[in-house]
Amino acid sequence: MITGFENSHHMFCEKRPMEVRCIPKGVILPQKQVENGPMWILGGVCHEDGGFEPLSAYDGGWATHGGGYQWQEEEYLDEDVVYFGMFFNHWGHFLIDLIGRLWYYAKGKAKGMKLAYLGEEEPRGNFLEIFELLGISQDDLLHITKPTRFRNVIVPEFSCKSCEWYTREYQEIFDTMIHRVEQEKYCPEKWEAIEKVYFSRTSFGKARATEFGEDLIVRWMESNGFTSIAPETLSVRDQIYLWNKAEEIACLDGSIPMSIAFSKNSRLKLTILHKTSLEHLNVELYLLMRPCNVTLLDVWYEPYKKYPKNIGAGPFLLHLGADAKELSSQRGWKFPFTDQELLHHRSTNQRKMVWSLMNIKGRVRMMCSRLTPEFLKKLLRRG
């Protein structure tokens, strides 16, 4: 199927101002996993008397975190901090489920204040660069690993809700980063004349194990003048440059098209290739926030009822069929494949997908391990 973006789920821009609460002598509780609790963790901001501050909780629909619990010992830091919430290194979740309180920095209200976050992981790579683009240095990041009381804890309201609404404050987070990169006149020489970009997942480790058949899509795009780029190799500045410089961008559905949040190019021609019949509602929220010329193209083939399991786990079988041919015809693109080649490619990748589902390699390793005498295992380890 070939369609455009229609906002069929009636997402919207929430226009009320975002709230900020200052909690004097507030305590930030580190993450705590409990049964029958929030999907992710307990933790967050408590008042001086121990009562939990509800504005510090996160409700993203299916994903939730935050909640108070009893604690015995605590530390004290005589300073004001801004509460971020939970952090972990995942691009898509970071954009939709984690970044939403940073509008307080984008508006310049938290200069010189540290940002306190929960979780097991510490920011690295592009996540540090996002903080830096918003004026938050690595030294300003405070990882809460034990209950800690502060002079004041500032709790900005989370500025979007997954699959439902966004706010101008949320959009301003990305606008601030774009403006910073524009001020720097950032322009990588190798992409100075780039016009068409295909963001490929063929080099991404997880995709190699769960997505089968993208190599043919890469060939199709490159034969029509697209430069294939692996987004996981790009800095945030690179992404901001490409999303605002390119005339056309194509990519598979998932976390990649959510990066249109970094684009203010309303003339952009964006083609999103659906790798599954399952809906990905988060992308629709970003298409509403950053309107451009959008085409949605189905490239999925789903021969098994129970797969893919969900939009994140897969596995996905990709196939260029009649819809891809039709789009090529509409746009005057080359379609350099015979029907026989397409069917052979689909069959080959279907076998790879079955192999992956059966996890034959893992089972063979387990069987060999059980059959190998313990003394021989020790000799092999020494060797």
C-alpha positions in Angstrom: 0.0 0.0 0.0 1.1 3.6 -0.8 -0.4 6.3 1.4 0.2 9.7 2.9 0.1 10.8 6.5 -3.5 11.4 7.7 -3.3 11.7 11.6 -6.0 9.0 11.7 -5.5 8.6 15.5 -6.3 12.3 16.2 -3.1 13.2 17.9 -2.8 16.9 18.7 -0.7 19.8 20.0 -1.5 20.5 23.7 -1.5 24.2 24.0 -1.7 24.7 27.8 1.5 25.9 29.5 3.7 23.3 31.1 3.8 23.3 34.9 7.0 23.6 37.1 7.1 22.7 40.8 9.8 23.6 43.2 10.2 21.1 46.1 12.0 22.6 49.0 14.3 20.0 50.8 13.0 17.5 48.3 14.5 14.0 48.1 15.2 12.2 44.9 14.9 8.4 45.2 17.0 6.2 42.9 15.3 3.5 40.8 13.8 0.4 42.4 12.4 -2.6 40.7 9.3 -4.1 42.3 6.7 -6.7 41.2 3.4 -5.2 40.1 4.9 -1.7 40.0 5.4 0.7 37.1 6.5 -1.0 33.9 10.0 0.4 34.4 10.9 1.5 37.9 9.9 3.2 41.2 11.8 6.3 42.1 11.4 10.0 41.7 10.9 13.1 43.8 9.5 13.2 47.3 8.6 16.1 49.5 10.3 16.9 52.8 7.7 14.9 54.7 8.2 11.8 52.4 5.1 12.2 50.2 5.7 11.4 46.6 5.5 14.3 44.0 3.2 13.1 41.2 4.7 15.5 38.6 7.9 13.5 38.8 6.2 10.3 37.6 6.0 9.4 33.9 3.0 8.1 32.1 3.6 7.2 28.5 0.6 4.9 28.1 2.2 1.5 27.9 5.5 2.7 29.5 5.4 4.1 33.1 7.9 4.9 35.8 8.0 6.7 39.1 6.6 6.2 42.6 7.7 6.5 46.2 9.0 4.0 48.7 10.4 3.9 52.2 14.1 4.6 52.8 16.3 4.7 55.8 19.5 6.6 55.0 20.0 9.6 52.7 22.7 12.0 51.6 22.3 15.8 51.5 23.6 18.2 48.8 23.1 21.9 49.5 22.2 22.9 46.0 19.3 23.3 43.6 18.8 20.6 40.9 16.4 19.9 38.0 14.8 16.5 37.9 15.2 14.6 34.6 13.7 11.2 35.4 14.8 7.8 34.2 17.6 7.5 31.7 18.8 4.7 29.5 20.7 4.6 26.2 18.0 3.9 23.5 17.5 6.5 20.8 13.7 6.1 20.2 12.8 5.9 23.9 15.1 8.8 24.7 13.2 11.0 22.2 9.7 10.1 23.2 9.9 8.7 26.8 12.8 10.5 28.4 13.7 13.9 27.0 10.4 15.7 27.8 11.5 17.7 30.8 14.5 19.4 29.1 12.3 22.2 27.8 13.2 23.9 31.1 16.8 24.1 29.8 15.7 25.0 26.3 14.0 28.1 27.7 17.2 29.1 29.5 15.6 28.7 33.0 18.2 26.3 34.5 21.5 27.8 33.7 24.2 26.5 36.0 21.9 24.0 37.6 22.7 20.3 37.6 20.4 17.7 36.1 19.5 14.7 38.2 18.6 11.4 36.6 17.8 7.8 37.6 18.6 4.4 36.1 21.4 1.9 35.8 23.1 3.4 32.7 25.1 6.6 32.2 24.7 8.8 29.1 27.3 8.3 26.4 27.9 9.3 22.8 24.9 11.1 21.1 23.0 11.4 24.4 25.8 13.4 25.9 25.8 15.5 22.7 22.1 16.3 23.1 22.6 17.4 26.6 25.6 19.5 25.5 23.5 21.2 22.7 21.1 22.2 25.4 23.8 23.7 27.5 24.2 20.8 29.9 27.8 19.6 30.3 28.7 16.1 31.4 29.8 17.6 34.7 26.3 18.9 35.2 24.8 15.4 35.1 24.1 13.9 38.5 23.4 10.2 38.6 21.2 9.4 41.6 22.2 6.0 43.0 21.1 6.5 46.7 18.3 8.7 48.3 19.6 12.3 48.2 18.0 15.4 49.7 18.6 18.8 48.0 18.0 22.4 49.0 15.4 22.5 46.2 14.4 20.1 43.5 12.8 21.6 40.4 10.4 19.3 38.6 9.3 20.4 35.1 6.2 18.7 33.7 6.8 16.1 31.0 6.0 18.0 27.8 4.5 15.2 25.6 2.6 12.0 25.9 3.5 9.1 23.6 1.0 8.4 20.8 -1.3 11.3 22.0 0.0 14.8 22.2 3.0 17.1 22.2 3.5 20.7 23.2 5.3 23.8 21.9 7.7 23.3 24.8 8.6 19.8 23.6 9.1 21.1 20.1 11.3 23.9 21.5 13.8 21.3 22.8 14.6 20.3 19.3 14.3 23.9 17.9 17.0 25.0 20.4 19.4 22.2 19.2 18.8 23.1 15.6 19.4 26.8 16.2 22.7 25.9 18.0 23.9 23.9 15.1 22.9 26.6 12.6 24.8 29.2 14.7 27.9 27.0 14.5 27.5 26.9 10.7 28.0 23.2 10.9 28.5 21.8 7.4 30.4 18.5 6.9 32.3 18.8 3.6 31.4 15.3 2.4 27.7 16.1 2.5 27.8 19.7 1.3 26.1 18.8 -2.0 23.9 15.9 -0.7 20.3 15.8 -2.0 18.9 12.3 -1.3 19.6 10.2 1.8 18.6 6.6 2.5 19.1 5.8 6.2 20.1 2.1 6.2 20.0 -0.4 9.1 22.1 -3.0 7.3 25.2 -2.3 9.5 23.2 -2.2 12.8 23.9 -5.3 14.9 20.3 -5.8 16.2 18.8 -5.3 12.7 21.1 -7.9 11.2 19.6 -10.4 13.6 15.9 -9.4 13.2 15.5 -7.6 9.8 15.9 -9.6 6.6 16.0 -8.3 3.1 17.0 -4.7 3.4 20.0 -5.2 1.1 17.7 -5.1 -1.9 16.1 -1.8 -0.7 19.5 -0.3 -0.4 20.2 -1.3 -4.1 16.9 0.2 -5.1 17.6 3.5 -3.4 21.2 3.8 -4.6 20.1 3.1 -8.2 17.9 6.2 -7.9 20.6 8.6 -6.6 20.2 8.1 -2.8 23.3 8.1 -0.6 23.1 5.2 1.9 24.1 6.2 5.4 24.1 4.3 8.6 22.4 6.6 11.2 24.1 4.9 14.1 27.4 6.3 12.9 26.2 9.9 12.9 26.6 12.5 15.6 23.6 14.6 16.6 25.0 17.5 14.6 25.3 15.3 11.5 21.7 14.2 11.8 20.5 17.8 12.3 22.5 18.8 9.2 21.2 16.0 7.0 17.5 16.3 8.1 17.6 20.0 7.2 19.8 19.9 4.1 18.5 16.9 2.2 15.7 17.3 -0.3 14.6 13.7 0.0 15.0 11.1 2.8 13.9 7.5 2.9 14.1 5.1 5.8 12.5 2.0 7.4 9.9 2.6 10.1 11.1 2.5 13.7 13.4 4.9 15.6 14.9 6.4 12.5 12.0 8.5 11.2 11.4 9.8 14.7 14.5 11.9 14.1 12.4 14.2 11.9 12.0 16.0 15.2 15.4 17.6 14.3 14.0 18.9 11.0 12.4 22.3 10.2 12.4 21.6 6.5 8.7 21.6 5.5 9.7 21.0 1.8 11.4 17.7 2.7 10.1 14.6 0.8 10.1 11.8 3.3 9.4 8.2 2.4 8.9 5.8 5.3 9.0 2.1 4.5 6.7 0.1 6.7 8.5 -3.1 7.7 5.4 -4.5 9.4 1.6 -4.4 9.3 1.8 -3.3 13.0 1.2 0.3 13.6 3.9 2.6 14.9 2.0 5.4 16.5 5.0 7.4 17.9 6.1 8.2 14.3 2.7 9.8 13.6 3.2 12.2 16.5 6.5 13.4 15.0 4.9 13.7 11.5 2.2 15.9 13.1 4.8 18.1 14.8 7.1 18.4 11.8 4.8 18.5 8.7 6.5 17.7 5.3 5.7 15.7 2.1 5.3 12.2 3.5 4.8 9.0 1.6 4.2 5.7 3.5 5.1 2.5 1.6 4.6 -1.1 2.6 7.7 -3.3 2.2 6.7 -6.0 4.6 6.0 -9.7 4.0 4.5 -11.6 7.0 4.0 -15.3 6.2 3.7 -16.3 9.9 0.8 -15.3 12.1 2.7 -14.8 15.4 5.5 -12.7 13.8 6.6 -10.0 14.2 6.0 -10.1 17.9 5.9 -6.3 18.2 7.3 -3.2 16.5 10.6 -3.4 18.5 11.3 -7.1 18.7 10.5 -8.3 15.1 11.6 -10.3 13.3 10.8 -8.5 10.0 10.9 -9.9 6.5 11.3 -7.1 3.9 10.1 -7.5 0.3 9.9 -5.1 -2.7 6.6 -6.0 -4.3 3.9 -4.4 -6.5 3.7 -1.3 -4.3 7.4 -0.6 -4.7 7.1 -1.0 -8.5 4.1 1.4 -8.5 6.0 4.0 -6.5 8.9 3.7 -8.9 6.6 4.2 -11.8 4.9 7.2 -10.2 8.3 8.9 -9.5 10.1 7.9 -12.7 12.6 5.8 -10.6 14.5 2.8 -11.8 13.4 -0.6 -10.6 16.3 -2.8 -11.5 14.9 -6.2 -10.4 13.2 -9.0 -12.3 10.2 -10.8 -10.7 12.4 -14.0 -10.5 15.1 -12.1 -8.6 12.5 -10.7 -6.2 11.0 -14.1 -5.4 14.4 -15.7 -5.0 15.5 -12.9 -2.6 12.3 -13.3 -0.6 12.6 -17.0 -0.4 16.3 -16.8 0.7 15.5 -14.3 3.4 12.5 -16.2 4.6 14.8 -19.2 5.3 17.2 -16.8 7.2 14.3 -15.6 9.2 13.2 -19.2 10.1 16.8 -20.0 11.0 16.8 -17.0 13.3 13.5 -18.0 14.9 14.7 -21.5 15.6 17.9 -20.2 17.0 19.7 -23.2 15.5 23.1 -21.9 16.2 22.4 -21.4 19.8 20.9 -24.8 20.2 23.8 -26.5 18.5 26.2 -24.7 20.8 24.2 -25.8 23.8 24.1 -29.4 22.6 27.9 -29.4 22.0 28.4 -28.0 25.4 26.4 -30.7 27.0 28.2 -33.4 25.1 31.7 -32.1 25.7 33.4 -33.6 28.8 34.3 -31.1 31.5 38.0 -31.7 31.3 38.0 -31.0 27.6 36.1 -27.7 28.1 38.9 -26.7 30.5 41.6 -27.6 28.0 39.8 -25.6 25.3 39.5 -22.6 27.6 43.3 -22.7 28.3 44.1 -22.9 24.6 
